[in-house]
Amino acid sequence: MSFFEYIKDKRYFWVFYLIIMTFVSLIMFLGGNHQEIGSNILYINISCFFFALLYTTIGYFYRKRFFQPLTEVIESQHEELLELFAMY
């Protein structure tokens, strides 16, 4: 599993994240102090993006470590089956 495939698998998480962050930014914009609102929204969005990216990256390495042995077993079994069918 490549990192791009994992990100593609997490696309619904990232869509949900964008919706939530848009909602939070809108609430902060409508209800906050207009002098500091831009920097606060930027700070919150960057901080949350960092944590979401950290969550995604750690999840990728965890799942890669889990699925790597399974992939190797499946590929070895697949090669054995191809060799078996080649005999006939």
PyMOL Python script that loads the backbone (N, CA, C, O; Angstrom):
from pymol import cmd

cmd.read_pdbstr("""\
ATOM      1  N   MET A   1       0.852  -1.169   0.000  1.00  0.00           N
ATOM      2  CA  MET A   1       0.000   0.000   0.000  1.00  0.00           C
ATOM      3  C   MET A   1       0.901   1.236   0.000  1.00  0.00           C
ATOM      4  O   MET A   1       1.748   1.401   0.878  1.00  0.00           O
ATOM      5  N   SER A   2       0.710   2.081  -0.975  1.00  0.00           N
ATOM      6  CA  SER A   2       1.486   3.316  -1.023  1.00  0.00           C
ATOM      7  C   SER A   2       0.764   4.402  -0.215  1.00  0.00           C
ATOM      8  O   SER A   2      -0.409   4.267   0.132  1.00  0.00           O
ATOM      9  N   PHE A   3       1.492   5.466   0.070  1.00  0.00           N
ATOM     10  CA  PHE A   3       0.913   6.562   0.839  1.00  0.00           C
ATOM     11  C   PHE A   3      -0.223   7.213   0.051  1.00  0.00           C
ATOM     12  O   PHE A   3      -1.227   7.620   0.634  1.00  0.00           O
ATOM     13  N   PHE A   4      -0.070   7.312  -1.267  1.00  0.00           N
ATOM     14  CA  PHE A   4      -1.123   7.894  -2.096  1.00  0.00           C
ATOM     15  C   PHE A   4      -2.393   7.053  -2.044  1.00  0.00           C
ATOM     16  O   PHE A   4      -3.492   7.602  -1.964  1.00  0.00           O
ATOM     17  N   GLU A   5      -2.260   5.744  -2.087  1.00  0.00           N
ATOM     18  CA  GLU A   5      -3.427   4.860  -1.980  1.00  0.00           C
ATOM     19  C   GLU A   5      -4.099   5.015  -0.620  1.00  0.00           C
ATOM     20  O   GLU A   5      -5.326   4.990  -0.521  1.00  0.00           O
ATOM     21  N   TYR A   6      -3.292   5.174   0.426  1.00  0.00           N
ATOM     22  CA  TYR A   6      -3.844   5.356   1.763  1.00  0.00           C
ATOM     23  C   TYR A   6      -4.605   6.679   1.862  1.00  0.00           C
ATOM     24  O   TYR A   6      -5.688   6.736   2.443  1.00  0.00           O
ATOM     25  N   ILE A   7      -4.031   7.741   1.292  1.00  0.00           N
ATOM     26  CA  ILE A   7      -4.712   9.040   1.289  1.00  0.00           C
ATOM     27  C   ILE A   7      -6.022   8.939   0.507  1.00  0.00           C
ATOM     28  O   ILE A   7      -7.038   9.502   0.916  1.00  0.00           O
ATOM     29  N   LYS A   8      -5.996   8.231  -0.603  1.00  0.00           N
ATOM     30  CA  LYS A   8      -7.209   8.023  -1.391  1.00  0.00           C
ATOM     31  C   LYS A   8      -8.259   7.281  -0.569  1.00  0.00           C
ATOM     32  O   LYS A   8      -9.451   7.575  -0.660  1.00  0.00           O
ATOM     33  N   ASP A   9      -7.811   6.322   0.229  1.00  0.00           N
ATOM     34  CA  ASP A   9      -8.721   5.584   1.100  1.00  0.00           C
ATOM     35  C   ASP A   9      -9.301   6.483   2.195  1.00  0.00           C
ATOM     36  O   ASP A   9     -10.424   6.263   2.648  1.00  0.00           O
ATOM     37  N   LYS A  10      -8.548   7.483   2.614  1.00  0.00           N
ATOM     38  CA  LYS A  10      -8.983   8.403   3.672  1.00  0.00           C
ATOM     39  C   LYS A  10      -9.686   9.644   3.128  1.00  0.00           C
ATOM     40  O   LYS A  10      -9.826  10.634   3.845  1.00  0.00           O
ATOM     41  N   ARG A  11     -10.127   9.606   1.879  1.00  0.00           N
ATOM     42  CA  ARG A  11     -10.720  10.798   1.275  1.00  0.00           C
ATOM     43  C   ARG A  11     -11.962  11.273   2.022  1.00  0.00           C
ATOM     44  O   ARG A  11     -12.191  12.480   2.101  1.00  0.00           O
ATOM     45  N   TYR A  12     -12.765  10.377   2.568  1.00  0.00           N
ATOM     46  CA  TYR A  12     -13.962  10.803   3.297  1.00  0.00           C
ATOM     47  C   TYR A  12     -13.594  11.496   4.612  1.00  0.00           C
ATOM     48  O   TYR A  12     -14.276  12.423   5.046  1.00  0.00           O
ATOM     49  N   PHE A  13     -12.517  11.039   5.233  1.00  0.00           N
ATOM     50  CA  PHE A  13     -12.029  11.724   6.431  1.00  0.00           C
ATOM     51  C   PHE A  13     -11.631  13.157   6.089  1.00  0.00           C
ATOM     52  O   PHE A  13     -11.975  14.087   6.818  1.00  0.00           O
ATOM     53  N   TRP A  14     -10.903  13.341   4.977  1.00  0.00           N
ATOM     54  CA  TRP A  14     -10.439  14.672   4.603  1.00  0.00           C
ATOM     55  C   TRP A  14     -11.587  15.565   4.159  1.00  0.00           C
ATOM     56  O   TRP A  14     -11.540  16.771   4.403  1.00  0.00           O
ATOM     57  N   VAL A  15     -12.604  15.029   3.523  1.00  0.00           N
ATOM     58  CA  VAL A  15     -13.784  15.821   3.162  1.00  0.00           C
ATOM     59  C   VAL A  15     -14.508  16.253   4.435  1.00  0.00           C
ATOM     60  O   VAL A  15     -14.907  17.411   4.566  1.00  0.00           O
ATOM     61  N   PHE A  16     -14.676  15.327   5.362  1.00  0.00           N
ATOM     62  CA  PHE A  16     -15.302  15.664   6.650  1.00  0.00           C
ATOM     63  C   PHE A  16     -14.485  16.714   7.393  1.00  0.00           C
ATOM     64  O   PHE A  16     -15.044  17.639   7.982  1.00  0.00           O
ATOM     65  N   TYR A  17     -13.168  16.571   7.367  1.00  0.00           N
ATOM     66  CA  TYR A  17     -12.282  17.541   8.011  1.00  0.00           C
ATOM     67  C   TYR A  17     -12.479  18.936   7.399  1.00  0.00           C
ATOM     68  O   TYR A  17     -12.577  19.919   8.134  1.00  0.00           O
ATOM     69  N   LEU A  18     -12.536  19.029   6.091  1.00  0.00           N
ATOM     70  CA  LEU A  18     -12.733  20.328   5.443  1.00  0.00           C
ATOM     71  C   LEU A  18     -14.084  20.944   5.796  1.00  0.00           C
ATOM     72  O   LEU A  18     -14.183  22.154   6.000  1.00  0.00           O
ATOM     73  N   ILE A  19     -15.110  20.124   5.868  1.00  0.00           N
ATOM     74  CA  ILE A  19     -16.431  20.635   6.246  1.00  0.00           C
ATOM     75  C   ILE A  19     -16.411  21.160   7.675  1.00  0.00           C
ATOM     76  O   ILE A  19     -16.923  22.246   7.946  1.00  0.00           O
ATOM     77  N   ILE A  20     -15.825  20.398   8.585  1.00  0.00           N
ATOM     78  CA  ILE A  20     -15.757  20.818   9.988  1.00  0.00           C
ATOM     79  C   ILE A  20     -14.947  22.108  10.129  1.00  0.00           C
ATOM     80  O   ILE A  20     -15.359  23.024  10.841  1.00  0.00           O
ATOM     81  N   MET A  21     -13.797  22.182   9.452  1.00  0.00           N
ATOM     82  CA  MET A  21     -12.957  23.370   9.583  1.00  0.00           C
ATOM     83  C   MET A  21     -13.610  24.596   8.947  1.00  0.00           C
ATOM     84  O   MET A  21     -13.415  25.713   9.425  1.00  0.00           O
ATOM     85  N   THR A  22     -14.370  24.405   7.894  1.00  0.00           N
ATOM     86  CA  THR A  22     -15.120  25.513   7.304  1.00  0.00           C
ATOM     87  C   THR A  22     -16.187  26.003   8.275  1.00  0.00           C
ATOM     88  O   THR A  22     -16.378  27.208   8.440  1.00  0.00           O
ATOM     89  N   PHE A  23     -16.875  25.072   8.913  1.00  0.00           N
ATOM     90  CA  PHE A  23     -17.893  25.438   9.899  1.00  0.00           C
ATOM     91  C   PHE A  23     -17.275  26.181  11.084  1.00  0.00           C
ATOM     92  O   PHE A  23     -17.802  27.205  11.518  1.00  0.00           O
ATOM     93  N   VAL A  24     -16.175  25.676  11.600  1.00  0.00           N
ATOM     94  CA  VAL A  24     -15.508  26.319  12.743  1.00  0.00           C
ATOM     95  C   VAL A  24     -15.020  27.716  12.356  1.00  0.00           C
ATOM     96  O   VAL A  24     -15.169  28.663  13.128  1.00  0.00           O
ATOM     97  N   SER A  25     -14.447  27.840  11.178  1.00  0.00           N
ATOM     98  CA  SER A  25     -13.962  29.145  10.724  1.00  0.00           C
ATOM     99  C   SER A  25     -15.112  30.136  10.561  1.00  0.00           C
ATOM    100  O   SER A  25     -14.988  31.311  10.906  1.00  0.00           O
ATOM    101  N   LEU A  26     -16.223  29.651  10.034  1.00  0.00           N
ATOM    102  CA  LEU A  26     -17.392  30.514   9.869  1.00  0.00           C
ATOM    103  C   LEU A  26     -17.931  30.977  11.214  1.00  0.00           C
ATOM    104  O   LEU A  26     -18.260  32.152  11.374  1.00  0.00           O
ATOM    105  N   ILE A  27     -18.025  30.082  12.173  1.00  0.00           N
ATOM    106  CA  ILE A  27     -18.500  30.442  13.511  1.00  0.00           C
ATOM    107  C   ILE A  27     -17.545  31.443  14.161  1.00  0.00           C
ATOM    108  O   ILE A  27     -17.987  32.406  14.787  1.00  0.00           O
ATOM    109  N   MET A  28     -16.249  31.219  14.016  1.00  0.00           N
ATOM    110  CA  MET A  28     -15.273  32.161  14.583  1.00  0.00           C
ATOM    111  C   MET A  28     -15.373  33.529  13.909  1.00  0.00           C
ATOM    112  O   MET A  28     -15.247  34.562  14.566  1.00  0.00           O
ATOM    113  N   PHE A  29     -15.599  33.529  12.601  1.00  0.00           N
ATOM    114  CA  PHE A  29     -15.692  34.789  11.871  1.00  0.00           C
ATOM    115  C   PHE A  29     -16.928  35.579  12.284  1.00  0.00           C
ATOM    116  O   PHE A  29     -16.864  36.798  12.443  1.00  0.00           O
ATOM    117  N   LEU A  30     -18.042  34.892  12.456  1.00  0.00           N
ATOM    118  CA  LEU A  30     -19.293  35.584  12.776  1.00  0.00           C
ATOM    119  C   LEU A  30     -19.381  36.008  14.239  1.00  0.00           C
ATOM    120  O   LEU A  30     -20.062  36.982  14.557  1.00  0.00           O
ATOM    121  N   GLY A  31     -18.706  35.295  15.124  1.00  0.00           N
ATOM    122  CA  GLY A  31     -18.878  35.592  16.534  1.00  0.00           C
ATOM    123  C   GLY A  31     -17.656  36.138  17.237  1.00  0.00           C
ATOM    124  O   GLY A  31     -17.660  36.259  18.462  1.00  0.00           O
ATOM    125  N   GLY A  32     -16.616  36.469  16.503  1.00  0.00           N
ATOM    126  CA  GLY A  32     -15.381  36.851  17.157  1.00  0.00           C
ATOM    127  C   GLY A  32     -15.051  38.323  17.054  1.00  0.00           C
ATOM    128  O   GLY A  32     -15.774  39.111  16.444  1.00  0.00           O
ATOM    129  N   ASN A  33     -13.943  38.664  17.668  1.00  0.00           N
ATOM    130  CA  ASN A  33     -13.391  40.011  17.615  1.00  0.00           C
ATOM    131  C   ASN A  33     -12.793  40.221  16.225  1.00  0.00           C
ATOM    132  O   ASN A  33     -11.888  39.488  15.825  1.00  0.00           O
ATOM    133  N   HIS A  34     -13.287  41.209  15.493  1.00  0.00           N
ATOM    134  CA  HIS A  34     -12.894  41.365  14.100  1.00  0.00           C
ATOM    135  C   HIS A  34     -11.466  41.872  13.923  1.00  0.00           C
ATOM    136  O   HIS A  34     -10.947  41.834  12.807  1.00  0.00           O
ATOM    137  N   GLN A  35     -10.817  42.342  14.975  1.00  0.00           N
ATOM    138  CA  GLN A  35      -9.430  42.787  14.855  1.00  0.00           C
ATOM    139  C   GLN A  35      -8.470  41.601  14.813  1.00  0.00           C
ATOM    140  O   GLN A  35      -7.460  41.655  14.110  1.00  0.00           O
ATOM    141  N   GLU A  36      -8.760  40.549  15.538  1.00  0.00           N
ATOM    142  CA  GLU A  36      -7.869  39.398  15.629  1.00  0.00           C
ATOM    143  C   GLU A  36      -8.412  38.156  14.925  1.00  0.00           C
ATOM    144  O   GLU A  36      -7.821  37.080  15.020  1.00  0.00           O
ATOM    145  N   ILE A  37      -9.507  38.296  14.237  1.00  0.00           N
ATOM    146  CA  ILE A  37     -10.187  37.114  13.712  1.00  0.00           C
ATOM    147  C   ILE A  37      -9.371  36.391  12.646  1.00  0.00           C
ATOM    148  O   ILE A  37      -9.361  35.160  12.609  1.00  0.00           O
ATOM    149  N   GLY A  38      -8.697  37.124  11.791  1.00  0.00           N
ATOM    150  CA  GLY A  38      -7.925  36.494  10.726  1.00  0.00           C
ATOM    151  C   GLY A  38      -6.793  35.645  11.254  1.00  0.00           C
ATOM    152  O   GLY A  38      -6.583  34.522  10.794  1.00  0.00           O
ATOM    153  N   SER A  39      -6.061  36.177  12.218  1.00  0.00           N
ATOM    154  CA  SER A  39      -4.940  35.416  12.771  1.00  0.00           C
ATOM    155  C   SER A  39      -5.434  34.225  13.587  1.00  0.00           C
ATOM    156  O   SER A  39      -4.799  33.170  13.580  1.00  0.00           O
ATOM    157  N   ASN A  40      -6.550  34.376  14.288  1.00  0.00           N
ATOM    158  CA  ASN A  40      -7.094  33.253  15.061  1.00  0.00           C
ATOM    159  C   ASN A  40      -7.578  32.124  14.154  1.00  0.00           C
ATOM    160  O   ASN A  40      -7.329  30.951  14.429  1.00  0.00           O
ATOM    161  N   ILE A  41      -8.262  32.477  13.085  1.00  0.00           N
ATOM    162  CA  ILE A  41      -8.739  31.458  12.151  1.00  0.00           C
ATOM    163  C   ILE A  41      -7.565  30.747  11.500  1.00  0.00           C
ATOM    164  O   ILE A  41      -7.573  29.525  11.359  1.00  0.00           O
ATOM    165  N   LEU A  42      -6.564  31.505  11.107  1.00  0.00           N
ATOM    166  CA  LEU A  42      -5.376  30.912  10.499  1.00  0.00           C
ATOM    167  C   LEU A  42      -4.668  29.988  11.486  1.00  0.00           C
ATOM    168  O   LEU A  42      -4.254  28.891  11.113  1.00  0.00           O
ATOM    169  N   TYR A  43      -4.525  30.413  12.724  1.00  0.00           N
ATOM    170  CA  TYR A  43      -3.867  29.598  13.748  1.00  0.00           C
ATOM    171  C   TYR A  43      -4.623  28.286  13.990  1.00  0.00           C
ATOM    172  O   TYR A  43      -4.014  27.217  14.046  1.00  0.00           O
ATOM    173  N   ILE A  44      -5.920  28.370  14.129  1.00  0.00           N
ATOM    174  CA  ILE A  44      -6.733  27.170  14.371  1.00  0.00           C
ATOM    175  C   ILE A  44      -6.656  26.219  13.178  1.00  0.00           C
ATOM    176  O   ILE A  44      -6.493  25.012  13.362  1.00  0.00           O
ATOM    177  N   ASN A  45      -6.770  26.744  11.964  1.00  0.00           N
ATOM    178  CA  ASN A  45      -6.730  25.892  10.773  1.00  0.00           C
ATOM    179  C   ASN A  45      -5.381  25.219  10.596  1.00  0.00           C
ATOM    180  O   ASN A  45      -5.327  24.036  10.261  1.00  0.00           O
ATOM    181  N   ILE A  46      -4.296  25.938  10.812  1.00  0.00           N
ATOM    182  CA  ILE A  46      -2.964  25.339  10.681  1.00  0.00           C
ATOM    183  C   ILE A  46      -2.737  24.288  11.763  1.00  0.00           C
ATOM    184  O   ILE A  46      -2.200  23.216  11.485  1.00  0.00           O
ATOM    185  N   SER A  47      -3.142  24.590  12.985  1.00  0.00           N
ATOM    186  CA  SER A  47      -2.963  23.636  14.080  1.00  0.00           C
ATOM    187  C   SER A  47      -3.764  22.357  13.839  1.00  0.00           C
ATOM    188  O   SER A  47      -3.240  21.256  14.005  1.00  0.00           O
ATOM    189  N   CYS A  48      -5.001  22.495  13.459  1.00  0.00           N
ATOM    190  CA  CYS A  48      -5.838  21.318  13.220  1.00  0.00           C
ATOM    191  C   CYS A  48      -5.347  20.531  12.009  1.00  0.00           C
ATOM    192  O   CYS A  48      -5.398  19.301  12.011  1.00  0.00           O
ATOM    193  N   PHE A  49      -4.873  21.226  10.977  1.00  0.00           N
ATOM    194  CA  PHE A  49      -4.326  20.531   9.813  1.00  0.00           C
ATOM    195  C   PHE A  49      -3.089  19.723  10.200  1.00  0.00           C
ATOM    196  O   PHE A  49      -2.904  18.597   9.737  1.00  0.00           O
ATOM    197  N   PHE A  50      -2.252  20.304  11.047  1.00  0.00           N
ATOM    198  CA  PHE A  50      -1.057  19.589  11.507  1.00  0.00           C
ATOM    199  C   PHE A  50      -1.446  18.303  12.233  1.00  0.00           C
ATOM    200  O   PHE A  50      -0.865  17.250  11.973  1.00  0.00           O
ATOM    201  N   PHE A  51      -2.419  18.376  13.136  1.00  0.00           N
ATOM    202  CA  PHE A  51      -2.834  17.188  13.881  1.00  0.00           C
ATOM    203  C   PHE A  51      -3.529  16.162  12.979  1.00  0.00           C
ATOM    204  O   PHE A  51      -3.349  14.959  13.169  1.00  0.00           O
ATOM    205  N   ALA A  52      -4.314  16.617  12.009  1.00  0.00           N
ATOM    206  CA  ALA A  52      -4.956  15.688  11.075  1.00  0.00           C
ATOM    207  C   ALA A  52      -3.909  15.005  10.197  1.00  0.00           C
ATOM    208  O   ALA A  52      -4.025  13.815   9.905  1.00  0.00           O
ATOM    209  N   LEU A  53      -2.895  15.748   9.777  1.00  0.00           N
ATOM    210  CA  LEU A  53      -1.821  15.167   8.981  1.00  0.00           C
ATOM    211  C   LEU A  53      -1.003  14.183   9.807  1.00  0.00           C
ATOM    212  O   LEU A  53      -0.597  13.134   9.306  1.00  0.00           O
ATOM    213  N   LEU A  54      -0.765  14.514  11.056  1.00  0.00           N
ATOM    214  CA  LEU A  54      -0.054  13.617  11.960  1.00  0.00           C
ATOM    215  C   LEU A  54      -0.856  12.328  12.161  1.00  0.00           C
ATOM    216  O   LEU A  54      -0.292  11.234  12.129  1.00  0.00           O
ATOM    217  N   TYR A  55      -2.153  12.454  12.365  1.00  0.00           N
ATOM    218  CA  TYR A  55      -3.034  11.295  12.517  1.00  0.00           C
ATOM    219  C   TYR A  55      -2.984  10.413  11.272  1.00  0.00           C
ATOM    220  O   TYR A  55      -2.886   9.191  11.379  1.00  0.00           O
ATOM    221  N   THR A  56      -3.051  11.021  10.111  1.00  0.00           N
ATOM    222  CA  THR A  56      -3.029  10.272   8.859  1.00  0.00           C
ATOM    223  C   THR A  56      -1.691   9.576   8.647  1.00  0.00           C
ATOM    224  O   THR A  56      -1.657   8.420   8.226  1.00  0.00           O
ATOM    225  N   THR A  57      -0.601  10.257   8.930  1.00  0.00           N
ATOM    226  CA  THR A  57       0.726   9.680   8.729  1.00  0.00           C
ATOM    227  C   THR A  57       0.976   8.517   9.677  1.00  0.00           C
ATOM    228  O   THR A  57       1.477   7.475   9.256  1.00  0.00           O
ATOM    229  N   ILE A  58       0.636   8.681  10.943  1.00  0.00           N
ATOM    230  CA  ILE A  58       0.809   7.591  11.910  1.00  0.00           C
ATOM    231  C   ILE A  58      -0.076   6.402  11.525  1.00  0.00           C
ATOM    232  O   ILE A  58       0.356   5.253  11.615  1.00  0.00           O
ATOM    233  N   GLY A  59      -1.300   6.674  11.101  1.00  0.00           N
ATOM    234  CA  GLY A  59      -2.196   5.612  10.666  1.00  0.00           C
ATOM    235  C   GLY A  59      -1.654   4.860   9.468  1.00  0.00           C
ATOM    236  O   GLY A  59      -1.815   3.643   9.376  1.00  0.00           O
ATOM    237  N   TYR A  60      -1.009   5.572   8.544  1.00  0.00           N
ATOM    238  CA  TYR A  60      -0.431   4.911   7.376  1.00  0.00           C
ATOM    239  C   TYR A  60       0.668   3.942   7.785  1.00  0.00           C
ATOM    240  O   TYR A  60       0.681   2.797   7.334  1.00  0.00           O
ATOM    241  N   PHE A  61       1.596   4.387   8.638  1.00  0.00           N
ATOM    242  CA  PHE A  61       2.694   3.509   9.032  1.00  0.00           C
ATOM    243  C   PHE A  61       2.204   2.337   9.881  1.00  0.00           C
ATOM    244  O   PHE A  61       2.753   1.239   9.791  1.00  0.00           O
ATOM    245  N   TYR A  62       1.191   2.556  10.692  1.00  0.00           N
ATOM    246  CA  TYR A  62       0.619   1.467  11.480  1.00  0.00           C
ATOM    247  C   TYR A  62      -0.012   0.414  10.568  1.00  0.00           C
ATOM    248  O   TYR A  62       0.233  -0.782  10.722  1.00  0.00           O
ATOM    249  N   ARG A  63      -0.823   0.875   9.622  1.00  0.00           N
ATOM    250  CA  ARG A  63      -1.486  -0.065   8.726  1.00  0.00           C
ATOM    251  C   ARG A  63      -0.516  -0.715   7.757  1.00  0.00           C
ATOM    252  O   ARG A  63      -0.704  -1.873   7.384  1.00  0.00           O
ATOM    253  N   LYS A  64       0.508   0.000   7.346  1.00  0.00           N
ATOM    254  CA  LYS A  64       1.509  -0.589   6.464  1.00  0.00           C
ATOM    255  C   LYS A  64       2.229  -1.728   7.178  1.00  0.00           C
ATOM    256  O   LYS A  64       2.464  -2.785   6.592  1.00  0.00           O
ATOM    257  N   ARG A  65       2.575  -1.511   8.432  1.00  0.00           N
ATOM    258  CA  ARG A  65       3.237  -2.557   9.220  1.00  0.00           C
ATOM    259  C   ARG A  65       2.306  -3.756   9.413  1.00  0.00           C
ATOM    260  O   ARG A  65       2.771  -4.895   9.467  1.00  0.00           O
ATOM    261  N   PHE A  66       1.011  -3.514   9.516  1.00  0.00           N
ATOM    262  CA  PHE A  66       0.045  -4.590   9.695  1.00  0.00           C
ATOM    263  C   PHE A  66      -0.184  -5.358   8.396  1.00  0.00           C
ATOM    264  O   PHE A  66      -0.224  -6.588   8.408  1.00  0.00           O
ATOM    265  N   PHE A  67      -0.336  -4.650   7.275  1.00  0.00           N
ATOM    266  CA  PHE A  67      -0.696  -5.287   6.013  1.00  0.00           C
ATOM    267  C   PHE A  67       0.490  -5.843   5.236  1.00  0.00           C
ATOM    268  O   PHE A  67       0.294  -6.672   4.347  1.00  0.00           O
ATOM    269  N   GLN A  68       1.697  -5.422   5.533  1.00  0.00           N
ATOM    270  CA  GLN A  68       2.859  -5.892   4.782  1.00  0.00           C
ATOM    271  C   GLN A  68       3.022  -7.417   4.844  1.00  0.00           C
ATOM    272  O   GLN A  68       3.178  -8.040   3.794  1.00  0.00           O
ATOM    273  N   PRO A  69       2.993  -8.043   6.028  1.00  0.00           N
ATOM    274  CA  PRO A  69       3.093  -9.518   6.054  1.00  0.00           C
ATOM    275  C   PRO A  69       1.937 -10.207   5.336  1.00  0.00           C
ATOM    276  O   PRO A  69       2.144 -11.231   4.685  1.00  0.00           O
ATOM    277  N   LEU A  70       0.744  -9.676   5.441  1.00  0.00           N
ATOM    278  CA  LEU A  70      -0.397 -10.271   4.747  1.00  0.00           C
ATOM    279  C   LEU A  70      -0.217 -10.199   3.237  1.00  0.00           C
ATOM    280  O   LEU A  70      -0.521 -11.156   2.524  1.00  0.00           O
ATOM    281  N   THR A  71       0.270  -9.084   2.759  1.00  0.00           N
ATOM    282  CA  THR A  71       0.511  -8.927   1.320  1.00  0.00           C
ATOM    283  C   THR A  71       1.553  -9.911   0.833  1.00  0.00           C
ATOM    284  O   THR A  71       1.407 -10.489  -0.244  1.00  0.00           O
ATOM    285  N   GLU A  72       2.608 -10.109   1.620  1.00  0.00           N
ATOM    286  CA  GLU A  72       3.654 -11.055   1.229  1.00  0.00           C
ATOM    287  C   GLU A  72       3.115 -12.483   1.164  1.00  0.00           C
ATOM    288  O   GLU A  72       3.463 -13.234   0.253  1.00  0.00           O
ATOM    289  N   VAL A  73       2.278 -12.859   2.113  1.00  0.00           N
ATOM    290  CA  VAL A  73       1.685 -14.203   2.108  1.00  0.00           C
ATOM    291  C   VAL A  73       0.778 -14.377   0.897  1.00  0.00           C
ATOM    292  O   VAL A  73       0.827 -15.409   0.227  1.00  0.00           O
ATOM    293  N   ILE A  74      -0.035 -13.393   0.619  1.00  0.00           N
ATOM    294  CA  ILE A  74      -0.945 -13.480  -0.524  1.00  0.00           C
ATOM    295  C   ILE A  74      -0.160 -13.582  -1.829  1.00  0.00           C
ATOM    296  O   ILE A  74      -0.507 -14.381  -2.699  1.00  0.00           O
ATOM    297  N   GLU A  75       0.896 -12.778  -1.971  1.00  0.00           N
ATOM    298  CA  GLU A  75       1.694 -12.820  -3.198  1.00  0.00           C
ATOM    299  C   GLU A  75       2.414 -14.158  -3.347  1.00  0.00           C
ATOM    300  O   GLU A  75       2.512 -14.688  -4.454  1.00  0.00           O
ATOM    301  N   SER A  76       2.914 -14.703  -2.252  1.00  0.00           N
ATOM    302  CA  SER A  76       3.595 -15.996  -2.352  1.00  0.00           C
ATOM    303  C   SER A  76       2.599 -17.097  -2.712  1.00  0.00           C
ATOM    304  O   SER A  76       2.919 -17.984  -3.503  1.00  0.00           O
ATOM    305  N   GLN A  77       1.421 -17.051  -2.152  1.00  0.00           N
ATOM    306  CA  GLN A  77       0.395 -18.045  -2.487  1.00  0.00           C
ATOM    307  C   GLN A  77      -0.032 -17.891  -3.939  1.00  0.00           C
ATOM    308  O   GLN A  77      -0.290 -18.880  -4.626  1.00  0.00           O
ATOM    309  N   HIS A  78      -0.104 -16.655  -4.401  1.00  0.00           N
ATOM    310  CA  HIS A  78      -0.492 -16.395  -5.784  1.00  0.00           C
ATOM    311  C   HIS A  78       0.540 -16.973  -6.744  1.00  0.00           C
ATOM    312  O   HIS A  78       0.180 -17.569  -7.759  1.00  0.00           O
ATOM    313  N   GLU A  79       1.813 -16.800  -6.431  1.00  0.00           N
ATOM    314  CA  GLU A  79       2.876 -17.344  -7.283  1.00  0.00           C
ATOM    315  C   GLU A  79       2.837 -18.872  -7.288  1.00  0.00           C
ATOM    316  O   GLU A  79       3.036 -19.489  -8.334  1.00  0.00           O
ATOM    317  N   GLU A  80       2.588 -19.478  -6.152  1.00  0.00           N
ATOM    318  CA  GLU A  80       2.494 -20.941  -6.084  1.00  0.00           C
ATOM    319  C   GLU A  80       1.317 -21.453  -6.908  1.00  0.00           C
ATOM    320  O   GLU A  80       1.428 -22.482  -7.574  1.00  0.00           O
ATOM    321  N   LEU A  81       0.207 -20.752  -6.868  1.00  0.00           N
ATOM    322  CA  LEU A  81      -0.952 -21.155  -7.665  1.00  0.00           C
ATOM    323  C   LEU A  81      -0.658 -21.027  -9.155  1.00  0.00           C
ATOM    324  O   LEU A  81      -1.062 -21.882  -9.942  1.00  0.00           O
ATOM    325  N   LEU A  82       0.043 -19.962  -9.548  1.00  0.00           N
ATOM    326  CA  LEU A  82       0.396 -19.804 -10.962  1.00  0.00           C
ATOM    327  C   LEU A  82       1.317 -20.923 -11.418  1.00  0.00           C
ATOM    328  O   LEU A  82       1.175 -21.430 -12.531  1.00  0.00           O
ATOM    329  N   GLU A  83       2.258 -21.312 -10.570  1.00  0.00           N
ATOM    330  CA  GLU A  83       3.168 -22.410 -10.908  1.00  0.00           C
ATOM    331  C   GLU A  83       2.375 -23.728 -11.026  1.00  0.00           C
ATOM    332  O   GLU A  83       2.643 -24.544 -11.908  1.00  0.00           O
ATOM    333  N   LEU A  84       1.425 -23.916 -10.147  1.00  0.00           N
ATOM    334  CA  LEU A  84       0.622 -25.124 -10.171  1.00  0.00           C
ATOM    335  C   LEU A  84      -0.215 -25.197 -11.446  1.00  0.00           C
ATOM    336  O   LEU A  84      -0.313 -26.262 -12.055  1.00  0.00           O
ATOM    337  N   PHE A  85      -0.823 -24.078 -11.860  1.00  0.00           N
ATOM    338  CA  PHE A  85      -1.618 -24.067 -13.084  1.00  0.00           C
ATOM    339  C   PHE A  85      -0.746 -24.173 -14.330  1.00  0.00           C
ATOM    340  O   PHE A  85      -1.193 -24.671 -15.363  1.00  0.00           O
ATOM    341  N   ALA A  86       0.481 -23.711 -14.235  1.00  0.00           N
ATOM    342  CA  ALA A  86       1.392 -23.809 -15.391  1.00  0.00           C
ATOM    343  C   ALA A  86       1.736 -25.260 -15.706  1.00  0.00           C
ATOM    344  O   ALA A  86       2.073 -25.586 -16.844  1.00  0.00           O
ATOM    345  N   MET A  87       1.654 -26.116 -14.719  1.00  0.00           N
ATOM    346  CA  MET A  87       1.960 -27.529 -14.918  1.00  0.00           C
ATOM    347  C   MET A  87       0.909 -28.210 -15.793  1.00  0.00           C
ATOM    348  O   MET A  87       1.214 -29.168 -16.504  1.00  0.00           O
ATOM    349  N   TYR A  88      -0.317 -27.719 -15.738  1.00  0.00           N
ATOM    350  CA  TYR A  88      -1.401 -28.381 -16.442  1.00  0.00           C
ATOM    351  C   TYR A  88      -1.661 -27.743 -17.756  1.00  0.00           C
ATOM    352  O   TYR A  88      -2.550 -28.178 -18.488  1.00  0.00           O
TER     353      TYR A  88
END
""", "prot")
cmd.dss("prot")
cmd.show_as("cartoon", "prot")
cmd.util.cbc("prot")
cmd.orient("prot")
